């Protein structure tokens, strides 16, 4: 049993910035590197790019009492130590995105599918979805068809974008959390824990669809926007190209889908930590047809 004078040695609590995945201005389109930062999307001055976020992770090192101590150590009685550790653990789990792990998707299957003319005949909008989750392979194929990289040599995509800005981000909203599609790594980067599907629209069915894809424009990637503000409207065309890709894939695979622009954007933007230069354009549900 420890006596009143018994103590534990505690090293100062240290914080470590999360890894942020971003596309730098000097990189080729779609090329990502990592750096330390605090936001899941960059500030405009940091260059174009995509990043994943979370508050700083907290680490604790506890050692038993040694006969010699160094000057950079703090000494606390056990009750004080317990209070500090409780605070540190609570602050370390305050970020929704931090409790999520990245999801590596299987390689997309780019062969097969129905002929284009048949798919165009089948294309339709649905407002009824079965709750069954989308399998990982189907999700990988869907995201690649929507906004994947089909020419790795130059990082270009399955949908066009004005001046190759590639300003649209594809955000995956599911019951287990919200993720950012990283087309280069074919991975889902964690953005926010919890089920945010109900925030993606005002219709009652949106909270039950297993998957909603948000099309978000990052206007900080649009070089020359300040000089030519009329080019801002091009983001809608770029989002439309991606939305149609989603429609065609779903028609080929027998999935139901429906795009929506009627979104209560402020609470959704707040939940995802969006900045002023990130604009929610469209939301598109995907799932098996409702029974």
LUMTOR-984234 format. One record per atom (N, C-alpha, C, O): x, y, z. Coordinates in steps of 0.02 Angstrom, whole numbers, padded with zeros to 5 digits, always signed. Example, Ala and Ser with C-alpha at 12.3 -4.5 7.8 and 13.67 -1.06 7.14 Angstrom:
LUMTOR-984234
+00660-00284+00390
+00615-00225+00390
+00660-00165+00390
+00712-00166+00423
+00642-00112+00354
+00684-00053+00357
+00645+00002+00394
+00670+00057+00402
end
This chain:
LUMTOR-984234
+00043-00060+00000
+00000+00000+00000
+00044+00062+00000
+00095+00064+00035
+00026+00113-00039
+00066+00173-00044
+00052+00219+00015
-00005+00227+00035
+00105+00248+00042
+00097+00295+00097
+00079+00364+00072
+00076+00376+00012
+00066+00411+00119
+00045+00479+00100
+00096+00514+00056
+00077+00555+00014
+00159+00499+00064
+00211+00534+00026
+00224+00502-00041
+00266+00527-00079
+00190+00446-00055
+00203+00411-00118
+00180+00453-00177
+00128+00486-00174
+00218+00452-00231
+00203+00492-00290
+00217+00451-00352
+00250+00399-00349
+00194+00475-00408
+00213+00450-00473
+00246+00506-00511
+00230+00565-00502
+00293+00488-00553
+00327+00538-00595
+00289+00544-00660
+00275+00494-00694
+00272+00605-00679
+00233+00617-00739
+00272+00665-00784
+00291+00719-00764
+00283+00642-00845
+00314+00688-00893
+00260+00737-00917
+00201+00721-00919
+00282+00796-00936
+00235+00847-00959
+00195+00820-01018
+00222+00787-01062
+00131+00835-01018
+00087+00811-01072
+00106+00847-01136
+00113+00908-01138
+00116+00807-01187
+00136+00837-01251
+00084+00823-01303
+00050+00771-01302
+00076+00870-01349
+00028+00864-01403
+00064+00859-01469
+00115+00891-01480
+00035+00820-01513
+00066+00807-01578
+00016+00824-01632
-00040+00799-01631
+00034+00867-01682
-00014+00884-01734
-00031+00824-01777
+00012+00781-01788
-00093+00820-01802
-00112+00763-01844
-00079+00768-01912
-00053+00820-01930
-00080+00713-01948
-00055+00713-02017
-00109+00739-02063
-00167+00717-02058
-00092+00785-02106
-00139+00815-02152
-00117+00798-02223
-00059+00807-02241
-00164+00774-02262
-00149+00756-02331
-00172+00812-02376
-00231+00830-02375
-00128+00840-02415
-00144+00899-02454
-00111+00897-02522
-00059+00865-02531
-00140+00931-02569
-00110+00937-02634
-00080+01006-02640
-00117+01055-02639
-00014+01012-02645
+00019+01076-02648
+00014+01108-02716
+00000+01074-02766
+00025+01174-02717
+00019+01210-02780
+00069+01185-02831
+00055+01186-02891
+00128+01165-02809
+00180+01146-02857
+00174+01074-02879
+00211+01052-02923
+00128+01036-02849
+00121+00966-02867
+00076+00959-02928
+00038+01004-02945
+00082+00903-02961
+00037+00888-03017
-00033+00875-02989
-00040+00855-02932
-00086+00887-03030
-00155+00877-03006
-00164+00808-02976
-00145+00757-03006
-00194+00807-02917
-00209+00743-02886
-00151+00714-02847
-00159+00660-02819
-00093+00749-02842
-00037+00722-02804
-00039+00748-02734
-00046+00809-02724
-00033+00706-02685
-00041+00725-02616
+00024+00714-02577
+00062+00668-02591
+00036+00759-02529
+00090+00748-02482
+00063+00763-02413
+00007+00787-02406
+00101+00748-02361
+00076+00757-02293
+00113+00813-02259
+00171+00827-02275
+00079+00846-02212
+00109+00899-02173
+00070+00904-02108
+00016+00875-02102
+00096+00941-02060
+00060+00952-01998
+00014+01012-02004
+00035+01064-02030
-00047+01005-01981
-00095+01060-01983
-00153+01044-01938
-00154+00990-01908
-00200+01090-01932
-00255+01080-01886
-00323+01077-01919
-00372+01059-01885
-00329+01092-01982
-00394+01090-02014
-00396+01037-02067
-00345+01020-02096
-00456+01011-02080
-00460+00955-02127
-00461+00979-02198
-00451+00938-02244
-00473+01043-02210
-00461+01073-02276
-00418+01134-02264
-00422+01166-02212
-00376+01150-02313
-00327+01204-02304
-00359+01273-02305
-00413+01283-02332
-00323+01320-02274
-00339+01390-02283
-00322+01408-02355
-00280+01375-02386
-00354+01461-02382
-00339+01479-02451
-00265+01494-02462
-00238+01479-02515
-00232+01525-02413
-00163+01544-02422
-00115+01485-02422
-00057+01492-02440
-00139+01425-02403
-00096+01367-02400
-00093+01330-02466
-00060+01278-02470
-00126+01355-02517
-00126+01320-02581
-00185+01272-02585
-00219+01259-02535
-00197+01247-02644
-00253+01201-02653
-00237+01135-02620
-00179+01116-02614
-00290+01101-02600
-00276+01035-02571
-00331+01006-02530
-00382+01038-02517
-00320+00946-02511
-00367+00909-02471
-00331+00885-02409
-00274+00865-02412
-00365+00888-02354
-00333+00865-02293
-00383+00833-02247
-00444+00844-02253
-00358+00791-02202
-00401+00762-02151
-00382+00792-02085
-00324+00812-02075
-00429+00795-02038
-00417+00834-01978
-00431+00795-01915
-00449+00736-01916
-00422+00830-01862
-00438+00806-01796
-00399+00849-01748
-00347+00875-01766
-00424+00857-01687
-00385+00893-01638
-00322+00853-01621
-00317+00794-01636
-00275+00887-01591
-00211+00855-01576
-00221+00795-01531
-00263+00795-01486
-00183+00743-01544
-00187+00682-01504
-00146+00692-01440
-00094+00725-01441
-00170+00664-01386
-00137+00672-01322
-00101+00608-01303
-00129+00554-01309
-00039+00615-01281
+00000+00557-01260
+00020+00565-01187
+00032+00621-01164
+00022+00510-01152
+00040+00512-01082
+00097+00463-01070
+00097+00408-01096
+00146+00484-01030
+00199+00439-01009
+00202+00440-00933
+00214+00492-00903
+00192+00382-00901
+00192+00378-00829
+00246+00330-00807
+00248+00273-00831
+00290+00351-00763
+00343+00308-00739
+00340+00304-00663
+00318+00351-00630
+00360+00248-00637
+00363+00242-00564
+00419+00285-00537
+00465+00304-00573
+00414+00298-00473
+00462+00342-00441
+00533+00315-00446
+00545+00256-00430
+00579+00356-00469
+00650+00339-00471
+00686+00375-00415
+00660+00423-00388
+00743+00351-00398
+00781+00382-00344
+00809+00449-00366
+00823+00492-00324
+00818+00458-00431
+00843+00521-00456
+00792+00550-00504
+00758+00513-00540
+00785+00615-00505
+00738+00648-00549
+00774+00700-00590
+00826+00727-00569
+00746+00714-00649
+00775+00766-00691
+00735+00830-00682
+00679+00828-00657
+00764+00886-00702
+00733+00950-00690
+00671+00962-00733
+00630+01005-00716
+00664+00924-00788
+00607+00936-00832
+00547+00893-00815
+00501+00887-00855
+00546+00863-00756
+00489+00823-00734
+00450+00859-00681
+00477+00899-00642
+00384+00845-00681
+00340+00874-00632
+00319+00820-00582
+00311+00762-00600
+00311+00841-00520
+00293+00792-00467
+00224+00809-00441
+00209+00865-00422
+00180+00757-00441
+00112+00766-00417
+00093+00709-00371
+00114+00652-00382
+00053+00723-00319
+00023+00668-00281
-00026+00630-00326
-00049+00656-00377
-00042+00570-00306
-00085+00527-00347
-00152+00559-00363
-00173+00554-00421
-00189+00591-00316
-00254+00620-00334
-00248+00673-00389
-00290+00675-00435
-00196+00715-00386
-00187+00765-00438
-00171+00732-00504
-00195+00754-00557
-00131+00679-00501
-00113+00643-00563
-00176+00615-00596
-00184+00621-00657
-00221+00586-00558
-00282+00558-00586
-00324+00611-00619
-00353+00599-00672
-00328+00671-00589
-00366+00726-00617
-00336+00747-00684
-00373+00759-00732
-00270+00753-00687
-00236+00775-00748
-00248+00724-00804
-00263+00743-00861
-00240+00660-00788
-00249+00609-00839
-00321+00608-00865
-00332+00598-00924
-00369+00618-00820
-00439+00619-00841
-00452+00677-00889
-00487+00669-00939
-00424+00735-00873
-00433+00793-00917
-00401+00782-00984
-00429+00797-01036
-00341+00754-00983
-00305+00743-01045
-00341+00693-01090
-00344+00702-01151
-00367+00640-01060
-00403+00590-01100
-00467+00619-01129
-00485+00604-01186
-00501+00661-01091
-00562+00692-01116
-00547+00739-01174
-00582+00738-01224
-00495+00780-01167
-00478+00827-01220
-00452+00791-01282
-00460+00815-01337
-00422+00733-01272
-00395+00696-01329
-00448+00663-01371
-00434+00644-01428
-00509+00656-01346
-00562+00624-01384
-00617+00673-01401
-00673+00652-01419
-00602+00738-01397
-00654+00787-01411
-00669+00795-01484
-00723+00819-01501
-00624+00776-01527
-00636+00784-01599
-00671+00723-01627
-00652+00666-01615
-00726+00737-01666
-00763+00682-01696
-00722+00642-01745
-00726+00581-01747
-00681+00678-01786
-00643+00643-01838
-00588+00601-01808
-00566+00553-01839
-00565+00619-01748
-00507+00584-01720
-00522+00511-01703
-00477+00470-01706
-00584+00496-01685
-00600+00428-01666
-00612+00383-01727
-00621+00323-01720
-00613+00413-01786
-00620+00374-01847
-00552+00357-01875
-00504+00394-01868
-00548+00300-01907
-00486+00280-01941
-00496+00284-02016
-00552+00275-02040
-00443+00298-02054
-00449+00297-02127
-00471+00228-02151
-00454+00177-02120
-00507+00227-02205
-00531+00164-02234
-00499+00155-02303
-00511+00195-02349
-00459+00104-02309
-00429+00088-02374
-00479+00049-02416
-00502-00004-02396
-00496+00076-02473
-00544+00043-02517
-00509-00007-02562
-00451+00001-02577
-00544-00059-02582
-00515-00107-02630
-00505-00072-02698
-00540-00024-02712
-00459-00096-02739
-00449-00065-02804
-00513-00066-02844
-00549-00116-02845
-00529-00011-02878
-00592-00009-02917
-00589-00058-02975
-00538-00067-03007
-00646-00087-02989
-00653-00132-03046
-00678-00090-03105
-00736-00069-03106
-00635-00079-03153
-00651-00032-03208
-00672-00069-03272
-00680-00037-03324
-00679-00134-03269
-00704-00172-03326
-00776-00192-03313
-00799-00193-03256
-00812-00209-03366
-00880-00232-03358
-00930-00176-03358
-00915-00120-03380
-00990-00190-03333
-01043-00141-03333
-01086-00147-03396
-01066-00179-03445
-01144-00116-03394
-01190-00119-03451
-01169-00070-03506
-01134-00022-03492
-01190-00083-03567
-01175-00036-03622
-01205+00033-03608
-01257+00039-03576
-01172+00084-03632
-01191+00153-03618
-01263+00167-03638
-01300+00198-03599
-01285+00146-03696
-01352+00162-03719
-01405+00130-03674
-01458+00160-03664
-01391+00071-03648
-01437+00040-03601
-01440+00078-03536
-01493+00088-03506
-01382+00100-03513
-01378+00138-03451
-01417+00203-03457
-01451+00223-03410
-01411+00237-03514
-01448+00299-03523
-01524+00286-03521
-01561+00328-03496
-01546+00230-03547
-01617+00213-03544
-01640+00201-03473
-01698+00214-03456
-01595+00175-03430
-01613+00157-03361
-01604+00215-03312
-01629+00211-03256
-01569+00267-03332
-01554+00321-03284
-01619+00353-03258
-01663+00371-03296
-01622+00359-03191
-01682+00388-03161
-01665+00414-03091
-01613+00399-03063
-01711+00454-03063
-01704+00481-02996
-01750+00444-02948
-01808+00432-02964
-01724+00426-02890
-01763+00389-02840
-01765+00428-02775
-01718+00466-02759
-01818+00419-02738
-01824+00448-02671
-01839+00393-02619
-01861+00408-02563
-01826+00331-02637
-01839+00275-02592
-01778+00229-02592
-01755+00206-02645
-01751+00216-02532
-01689+00178-02527
-01695+00126-02472
-01722+00139-02418
-01669+00066-02486
-01663+00015-02434
-01605+00033-02388
-01557+00065-02411
-01607+00014-02325
-01555+00034-02278
-01490-00006-02283
-01442+00010-02248
-01488-00057-02326
-01429-00100-02330
-01366-00060-02346
-01366-00019-02392
-01311-00071-02309
-01249-00036-02323
-01222-00053-02393
-01234-00107-02419
-01186-00006-02422
-01154-00017-02486
-01090-00056-02476
-01048-00033-02437
-01080-00113-02508
-01018-00151-02499
-00956-00110-02519
-00960-00065-02561
-00900-00127-02488
-00839-00089-02500
-00818-00088-02573
-00797-00037-02599
-00824-00146-02607
-00805-00148-02677
-00850-00104-02720
-00827-00069-02765
-00915-00107-02707
-00962-00065-02744
-00948+00009-02731
-00951+00050-02777
-00933+00026-02669
-00917+00096-02652
-00855+00119-02688
-00853+00175-02714
-00804+00077-02690
-00742+00095-02725
-00756+00107-02799
-00731+00155-02829
-00795+00063-02830
-00811+00071-02900
-00852+00135-02912
-00840+00171-02961
-00899+00148-02868
-00941+00207-02874
-00900+00271-02870
-00908+00316-02912
-00856+00276-02820
-00817+00337-02811
-00769+00348-02869
-00758+00404-02890
-00740+00293-02894
-00696+00300-02952
-00735+00324-03013
-00713+00368-03049
-00794+00295-03025
-00835+00316-03081
-00855+00390-03074
-00857+00426-03124
-00870+00411-03013
-00893+00479-03002
-00838+00530-03012
-00848+00580-03047
-00779+00518-02982
-00728+00571-02979
-00659+00541-02967
-00617+00571-02933
-00648+00482-02996
-00584+00449-02987
-00533+00472-03039
-00549+00511-03084
-00473+00448-03032
-00419+00464-03078
-00415+00411-03131
-00400+00353-03116
-00429+00430-03193
-00426+00381-03248
-00364+00388-03292
-00353+00348-03338
-00324+00439-03277
-00260+00448-03313
-00206+00464-03261
-00190+00522-03250
-00179+00412-03230
-00132+00423-03175
-00071+00464-03194
-00042+00498-03151
-00051+00463-03257
+00010+00499-03277
+00003+00574-03265
+00053+00607-03249
-00057+00601-03273
-00065+00673-03262
-00118+00690-03210
-00135+00748-03200
-00143+00639-03176
-00190+00650-03121
-00259+00674-03142
-00296+00701-03101
-00278+00664-03205
-00343+00688-03227
-00398+00637-03211
-00384+00579-03197
-00459+00662-03212
-00515+00627-03181
-00566+00600-03231
-00562+00611-03292
-00614+00562-03203
-00668+00534-03244
-00721+00586-03262
-00763+00573-03305
-00718+00645-03232
-00763+00700-03249
-00720+00762-03262
-00668+00770-03231
-00741+00805-03308
-00702+00865-03322
-00711+00918-03268
-00759+00916-03230
-00664+00964-03265
-00671+01023-03222
-00642+01083-03259
-00593+01076-03296
-00671+01140-03248
-00649+01201-03283
-00576+01215-03268
-00555+01217-03210
-00537+01224-03321
-00466+01239-03316
-00428+01187-03274
-00374+01201-03248
-00456+01128-03269
-00426+01075-03229
-00413+01097-03157
-00364+01077-03127
-00458+01137-03130
-00451+01159-03061
-00460+01101-03013
-00430+01100-02959
-00501+01053-03032
-00518+00997-02987
-00539+01023-02918
-00515+00999-02867
-00583+01071-02920
-00603+01106-02858
-00657+01070-02819
-00674+01090-02763
-00685+01017-02848
-00739+00982-02813
-00711+00927-02768
-00668+00888-02789
-00734+00926-02706
-00718+00872-02659
-00779+00828-02651
-00835+00852-02647
-00767+00763-02649
-00821+00715-02642
-00820+00690-02569
-00772+00657-02548
-00873+00706-02532
-00878+00689-02461
-00928+00633-02453
-00984+00636-02478
-00908+00581-02417
-00948+00520-02408
-00979+00522-02339
-00944+00522-02288
-01046+00523-02337
-01082+00527-02273
-01118+00461-02262
-01160+00441-02302
-01100+00427-02207
-01130+00362-02191
-01150+00362-02117
-01137+00409-02081
-01181+00307-02096
-01202+00301-02027
-01142+00300-01979
-01147+00322-01922
-01086+00273-02003
-01027+00265-01959
-00981+00326-01961
-00929+00324-01929
-00999+00378-01997
-00957+00437-01998
-00956+00470-02067
-00987+00446-02114
-00920+00525-02071
-00913+00563-02133
-00840+00563-02153
-00796+00574-02112
-00828+00552-02218
-00760+00542-02243
-00750+00583-02306
-00797+00601-02341
-00687+00597-02320
-00667+00630-02382
-00636+00578-02429
-00592+00541-02409
-00660+00576-02490
-00632+00530-02540
-00566+00555-02565
-00562+00609-02595
-00513+00516-02553
-00446+00530-02578
-00436+00487-02640
-00423+00427-02634
-00442+00517-02699
-00440+00479-02761
-00371+00451-02775
-00365+00398-02805
-00319+00485-02753
-00251+00461-02766
-00237+00397-02727
-00211+00349-02756
-00253+00397-02663
-00240+00339-02621
-00297+00289-02622
-00292+00235-02593
-00353+00306-02655
-00413+00265-02654
-00432+00248-02582
-00441+00190-02564
-00439+00300-02543
-00450+00292-02472
-00500+00344-02448
-00507+00397-02478
-00535+00327-02394
-00580+00374-02361
-00544+00405-02302
-00522+00369-02256
-00537+00471-02303
-00505+00507-02248
-00557+00529-02198
-00607+00559-02218
-00549+00517-02134
-00600+00534-02084
-00609+00609-02076
-00560+00647-02073
-00672+00630-02074
-00688+00701-02063
-00726+00711-01998
-00707+00754-01958
-00779+00674-01988
-00820+00684-01928
-00854+00619-01908
-00884+00585-01949
-00848+00602-01844
-00882+00542-01819
-00956+00557-01810
-00977+00614-01807
-00995+00504-01805
-01066+00511-01795
-01104+00509-01860
-01075+00512-01914
-01169+00504-01854
-01213+00499-01912
-01241+00568-01930
-01283+00595-01895
-01217+00596-01985
-01238+00662-02007
-01284+00659-02068
-01295+00710-02101
-01311+00601-02084
-01352+00595-02144
-01413+00640-02142
-01432+00668-02193
-01444+00648-02084
-01504+00689-02079
-01490+00762-02094
-01536+00799-02112
-01428+00783-02088
-01410+00853-02103
-01401+00866-02177
-01395+00924-02198
-01399+00813-02217
-01383+00822-02288
-01444+00840-02330
-01438+00844-02392
-01502+00850-02300
-01561+00869-02338
-01620+00880-02292
-01618+00865-02232
-01672+00907-02321
-01732+00921-02281
-01786+00868-02291
-01836+00868-02255
-01776+00822-02338
-01824+00768-02349
-01815+00713-02298
-01760+00701-02274
-01869+00680-02281
-01867+00629-02228
-01826+00568-02248
-01798+00534-02204
-01822+00552-02312
-01788+00491-02333
-01712+00495-02327
-01678+00444-02329
-01684+00555-02321
-01611+00562-02323
-01578+00528-02263
-01521+00505-02268
-01612+00526-02207
-01581+00497-02147
-01579+00421-02150
-01544+00390-02110
-01616+00391-02197
-01617+00318-02202
-01576+00291-02259
-01558+00232-02259
-01562+00331-02309
-01520+00308-02364
-01450+00290-02337
-01423+00329-02298
-01422+00233-02355
-01358+00212-02325
-01299+00256-02342
-01249+00256-02307
-01305+00295-02396
-01248+00334-02419
-01272+00399-02451
-01318+00399-02492
-01242+00454-02431
-01252+00518-02465
-01184+00545-02485
-01138+00547-02444
-01178+00565-02547
-01117+00596-02573
-01128+00671-02577
-01174+00694-02611
-01085+00709-02544
-01088+00782-02547
-01037+00807-02598
-00980+00784-02599
-01058+00853-02641
-01012+00884-02688
-00998+00954-02662
-01041+00998-02662
-00936+00964-02641
-00915+01026-02608
-00861+01059-02650
-00810+01028-02667
-00871+01122-02667
-00821+01159-02706
-00775+01197-02660
-00797+01233-02616
-00710+01189-02671
-00659+01228-02635
-00636+01283-02682
-00593+01271-02726
-00663+01342-02674
-00649+01397-02721
-00578+01424-02715
-00557+01462-02758
-00542+01404-02663
-00472+01427-02657
-00428+01396-02710
-00372+01420-02722
-00452+01344-02743
-00413+01312-02797
-00425+01345-02865
-00392+01328-02914
-00472+01392-02868
-00491+01421-02931
-00447+01482-02945
-00465+01539-02928
-00391+01470-02976
-00343+01523-02991
-00375+01575-03037
-00405+01558-03088
-00369+01638-03019
-00397+01692-03058
-00467+01712-03040
-00497+01754-03073
-00495+01681-02987
-00565+01694-02969
-00575+01767-02949
-00627+01797-02965
-00527+01797-02914
-00534+01866-02893
-00536+01913-02952
-00573+01963-02952
-00498+01898-03003
-00495+01941-03062
-00556+01930-03106
-00582+01977-03137
-00580+01867-03109
-00638+01851-03151
-00691+01817-03107
-00700+01756-03111
-00727+01856-03067
-00775+01826-03020
-00831+01788-03054
-00863+01746-03023
-00844+01803-03117
-00898+01768-03152
-00883+01693-03161
-00928+01654-03173
-00819+01674-03155
-00801+01603-03163
-00824+01561-03103
-00822+01500-03106
-00845+01594-03050
-00868+01556-02991
-00927+01511-03009
-00934+01457-02980
-00969+01531-03055
-01028+01491-03072
-01009+01426-03106
-01052+01382-03113
-00947+01419-03128
-00926+01357-03162
-00926+01298-03114
-00928+01240-03137
-00925+01310-03049
-00924+01255-03001
-00987+01212-03008
-00985+01152-02995
-01043+01243-03028
-01105+01205-03035
-01101+01157-03094
-01127+01101-03090
-01070+01179-03148
-01062+01134-03205
-01017+01076-03187
-01032+01019-03204
-00962+01089-03151
-00916+01036-03133
-00950+00986-03086
-00940+00925-03092
-00991+01011-03040
-01028+00966-02996
-01078+00924-03035
-01090+00866-03020
-01109+00955-03086
-01157+00919-03126
-01127+00860-03164
-01158+00808-03171
-01065+00869-03189
-01031+00814-03223
-01023+00754-03177
-01035+00697-03196
-01001+00768-03115
-00990+00714-03067
-01056+00681-03049
-01060+00619-03044
-01108+00721-03038
-01173+00694-03022
-01198+00647-03076
-01226+00594-03061
-01189+00666-03139
-01211+00622-03193
-01172+00557-03194
-01200+00504-03210
-01107+00560-03179
-01069+00498-03174
-01098+00451-03121
-01102+00391-03131
-01119+00480-03065
-01150+00440-03012
-01215+00409-03038
-01228+00350-03026
-01255+00448-03073
-01317+00422-03101
-01303+00363-03149
-01337+00311-03145
-01255+00371-03193
-01242+00319-03242
-01215+00255-03209
-01234+00200-03229
-01171+00262-03160
-01147+00204-03125
-01204+00167-03090
-01209+00106-03094
-01247+00205-03056
-01302+00173-03020
-01350+00138-03068
-01376+00084-03052
-01362+00168-03126
-01405+00135-03175
-01374+00070-03199
-01409+00021-03210
-01309+00069-03207
-01274+00009-03230
-01275-00046-03177
-01279-00105-03194
-01273-00026-03113
-01268-00075-03058
-01335-00090-03025
-01337-00129-02977
-01389-00062-03049
-01453-00075-03019
-01464-00040-02952
-01503-00063-02911
-01429+00015-02940
-01435+00053-02878
-01483+00112-02889
-01490+00136-02944
-01514+00133-02835
-01556+00193-02836
-01514+00253-02817
-01469+00249-02776
-01530+00310-02847
-01494+00372-02830
-01539+00431-02845
-01585+00427-02885
-01524+00486-02812
-01562+00548-02823
-01522+00607-02798
-01500+00608-02741
-01513+00657-02842
-01474+00716-02823
-01520+00769-02794
-01579+00774-02813
-01494+00809-02748
-01533+00860-02714
-01492+00923-02706
-01432+00920-02691
-01524+00981-02714
-01492+01045-02700
-01526+01080-02641
-01501+01130-02616
-01583+01053-02618
-01619+01082-02562
-01587+01056-02498
-01606+01003-02472
-01540+01094-02471
-01500+01074-02413
-01497+01133-02365
-01488+01190-02386
-01505+01119-02301
-01494+01171-02250
-01419+01175-02238
-01392+01141-02195
-01386+01216-02276
-01312+01214-02279
-01276+01237-02216
-01226+01206-02198
-01298+01290-02182
-01259+01313-02124
-01246+01261-02070
-01189+01253-02050
-01298+01223-02046
-01282+01173-01994
-01239+01116-02020
-01198+01089-01983
-01247+01097-02084
-01206+01044-02112
-01133+01068-02118
-01087+01031-02102
-01124+01129-02141
-01056+01156-02147
-01022+01161-02079
-00963+01147-02073
-01060+01179-02028
-01032+01184-01961
-01012+01115-01934
-00959+01108-01904
-01054+01065-01946
-01040+00997-01922
-00977+00969-01954
-00940+00931-01923
-00963+00988-02016
-00905+00963-02052
-00844+01008-02047
-00790+00991-02070
-00852+01067-02017
-00796+01112-02008
-00776+01147-02072
-00716+01162-02081
-00822+01161-02117
-00806+01195-02179
-00789+01268-02167
-00811+01299-02119
-00749+01295-02213
-00730+01365-02211
-00769+01403-02264
-00805+01373-02304
-00761+01469-02265
-00801+01510-02309
-00789+01494-02383
-00834+01502-02424
-00729+01471-02399
-00714+01457-02469
-00734+01387-02490
-00719+01366-02546
-00768+01350-02447
-00792+01283-02462
-00868+01285-02466
-00902+01300-02417
-00895+01270-02525
-00965+01280-02539
-00999+01213-02552
-00980+01176-02597
-01050+01198-02512
-01089+01137-02523
-01135+01150-02583
-01176+01196-02582
-01127+01110-02635
-01167+01119-02695
-01226+01071-02699
-01284+01093-02702
-01212+01007-02699
-01263+00956-02708
-01254+00900-02659
-01199+00889-02632
-01307+00864-02647
-01306+00802-02607
-01341+00748-02648
-01393+00761-02678
-01313+00689-02648
-01341+00635-02689
-01343+00570-02650
-01290+00542-02633
-01402+00545-02637
-01411+00482-02601
-01399+00423-02648
-01413+00427-02708
-01372+00370-02621
-01361+00308-02658
-01379+00249-02614
-01364+00249-02554
-01411+00199-02643
-01428+00139-02604
-01466+00089-02648
-01480+00102-02706
-01481+00033-02619
-01525-00015-02653
-01595+00014-02658
-01616+00051-02613
-01632-00002-02710
-01700+00024-02715
-01742+00005-02655
-01737-00051-02629
-01784+00051-02631
-01826+00037-02574
-01875-00019-02589
-01899-00027-02645
-01889-00057-02537
-01935-00114-02545
-02008-00092-02540
-02053-00133-02545
end
